Amino acid sequence: MFDHMFDMDIYYFFNCFFLYSFFGWVFECIVMTYENRAITNRGFIKGPFCTIYGLGALSAYFLLRPLAHNYIAVFMCGMIMATILEYVTAGIMTRIFGDFWWNYDNKRFNYHGVICLESSLCWGAMSLCTFIVFQPFIESIVNIYYLSYGKSVAVILICYYLLDFAISFRRAIKANNDVESDAVIQSLGN
């Protein structure tokens, strides 16, 4: 069904990646707005992308493709892979920025607020949905415009994302440095 995915060119891949990232951003905003009871814009960059969803969905698709007909294996492996990715991402963010940008302390069966059973089960379900619903849906959208505009769309999105990421990364580093400076000043005042 998806055999051409391994033969897709890099531009097709990036179109799928950015669509997954956009829909992941929409999903995150809806969930967090509901949980916070206030409109919440999720994502590292200013633009409407949570690239961890693009990375996660396509990684799950490519890595779990040999298991595609075994739904239990896809669910379990997807759950484990995504939970490890979430844990590693939190570690990298903590090392770079001094913190990670989610907290599962209020969830049952969490580990240091970084990962939790509820989210892990959700990642497993989303991995399964990647094969049943998401990939066919994403491809149906990309196929509408790809032959005429796909390469241009991919290049524009990559340029936009890299610029937005660079600005957001610089802003996050500056904010982290400001927090550290404030902590030093407060400790000197005590």
VENBELSUL-V747326 format. One line per field, one symbol per residue. ss: DSSP state (H for helix, E for strand, L for the rest). psi: psi as a letter, one per 20 degrees, with the letter a starting at -180 (. if undefined). A space follows every 10 residues. Layout:
ss->???
psi->???
This chain:
ss->LLHHHHHLLH HHHHHHHHHH HHHHHHHHHH HHHHHHLLLL LLLLLLLLLL HHHHHHHHHH HHHHHHHLLL HHHHHHHHHH HHHHHHHHHH HHHHHHHLLL LLLLLLLLLE ELLLEEHHHH HHHHHHHHHH HHHHHHHHHH HHHHHHHHHH HHHHHHHHHH HHHHHHHHHH HHHHHHHHHH HHHHHHHHHL
psi->gkhihijqrh hgghggghgg hghggggggg ghgghikqpp oqqgrhrmpn ihggggghgg gghigijhin hggggggggg ghgggggggg ggghggiirr krojhiqqlr okjgqqgghg hghghhgghg hhggghgghh gghgighgjg gggggghggg ggggggghgg gggggghggg ghggghhhi.
